[in-house]
Amino acid sequence: MIEIRVFTKSDGMITGFSVTGHSGTAERGQDIVCAGVSSLTQTALLGLMEYLHREVAYDVASGKLLVELKENPDDLTEAILQSMLLGLMEIQKLSPEAVRILK
């Protein structure tokens, strides 16, 4: 199972997220659930760093991604991270046995 943890401040703004595990819904390289989760989360990381030029601490490995903003979130980082979360929630709806989001 893929477990996604979303880190927030007391005001609800997202400060980062972690993704661990594999969905196990298909063989490696053919698993569309893993591919969808990876695409959304890695695109969010790229958007934060390359588009918004925010400082981000991150760690990427097979079956693992950790992303944390080094600065306070703002409306632009929130737009990227909430969009990512919307996509992940849709994947969770389609494959609840493979994806769990913890807030």
Secondary structure as a PSIPRED ss2 file (coil, helix, strand):
# PSIPRED VFORMAT (PSIPRED V4.0)

   1 M C   1.000  0.000  0.000
   2 I E   0.000  0.000  1.000
   3 E E   0.000  0.000  1.000
   4 I E   0.000  0.000  1.000
   5 R E   0.000  0.000  1.000
   6 V E   0.000  0.000  1.000
   7 F E   0.000  0.000  1.000
   8 T E   0.000  0.000  1.000
   9 K C   1.000  0.000  0.000
  10 S C   1.000  0.000  0.000
  11 D C   1.000  0.000  0.000
  12 G C   1.000  0.000  0.000
  13 M C   1.000  0.000  0.000
  14 I E   0.000  0.000  1.000
  15 T E   0.000  0.000  1.000
  16 G E   0.000  0.000  1.000
  17 F E   0.000  0.000  1.000
  18 S E   0.000  0.000  1.000
  19 V E   0.000  0.000  1.000
  20 T E   0.000  0.000  1.000
  21 G C   1.000  0.000  0.000
  22 H C   1.000  0.000  0.000
  23 S C   1.000  0.000  0.000
  24 G C   1.000  0.000  0.000
  25 T C   1.000  0.000  0.000
  26 A C   1.000  0.000  0.000
  27 E C   1.000  0.000  0.000
  28 R C   1.000  0.000  0.000
  29 G C   1.000  0.000  0.000
  30 Q C   1.000  0.000  0.000
  31 D C   1.000  0.000  0.000
  32 I H   0.000  1.000  0.000
  33 V H   0.000  1.000  0.000
  34 C H   0.000  1.000  0.000
  35 A H   0.000  1.000  0.000
  36 G H   0.000  1.000  0.000
  37 V H   0.000  1.000  0.000
  38 S H   0.000  1.000  0.000
  39 S H   0.000  1.000  0.000
  40 L H   0.000  1.000  0.000
  41 T H   0.000  1.000  0.000
  42 Q H   0.000  1.000  0.000
  43 T H   0.000  1.000  0.000
  44 A H   0.000  1.000  0.000
  45 L H   0.000  1.000  0.000
  46 L H   0.000  1.000  0.000
  47 G H   0.000  1.000  0.000
  48 L H   0.000  1.000  0.000
  49 M H   0.000  1.000  0.000
  50 E H   0.000  1.000  0.000
  51 Y H   0.000  1.000  0.000
  52 L C   1.000  0.000  0.000
  53 H C   1.000  0.000  0.000
  54 R C   1.000  0.000  0.000
  55 E C   1.000  0.000  0.000
  56 V E   0.000  0.000  1.000
  57 A E   0.000  0.000  1.000
  58 Y E   0.000  0.000  1.000
  59 D E   0.000  0.000  1.000
  60 V E   0.000  0.000  1.000
  61 A E   0.000  0.000  1.000
  62 S C   1.000  0.000  0.000
  63 G C   1.000  0.000  0.000
  64 K E   0.000  0.000  1.000
  65 L E   0.000  0.000  1.000
  66 L E   0.000  0.000  1.000
  67 V E   0.000  0.000  1.000
  68 E E   0.000  0.000  1.000
  69 L E   0.000  0.000  1.000
  70 K C   1.000  0.000  0.000
  71 E C   1.000  0.000  0.000
  72 N C   1.000  0.000  0.000
  73 P C   1.000  0.000  0.000
  74 D C   1.000  0.000  0.000
  75 D H   0.000  1.000  0.000
  76 L H   0.000  1.000  0.000
  77 T H   0.000  1.000  0.000
  78 E H   0.000  1.000  0.000
  79 A H   0.000  1.000  0.000
  80 I H   0.000  1.000  0.000
  81 L H   0.000  1.000  0.000
  82 Q H   0.000  1.000  0.000
  83 S H   0.000  1.000  0.000
  84 M H   0.000  1.000  0.000
  85 L H   0.000  1.000  0.000
  86 L H   0.000  1.000  0.000
  87 G H   0.000  1.000  0.000
  88 L H   0.000  1.000  0.000
  89 M H   0.000  1.000  0.000
  90 E H   0.000  1.000  0.000
  91 I H   0.000  1.000  0.000
  92 Q H   0.000  1.000  0.000
  93 K H   0.000  1.000  0.000
  94 L H   0.000  1.000  0.000
  95 S C   1.000  0.000  0.000
  96 P C   1.000  0.000  0.000
  97 E C   1.000  0.000  0.000
  98 A C   1.000  0.000  0.000
  99 V E   0.000  0.000  1.000
 100 R E   0.000  0.000  1.000
 101 I E   0.000  0.000  1.000
 102 L E   0.000  0.000  1.000
 103 K C   1.000  0.000  0.000
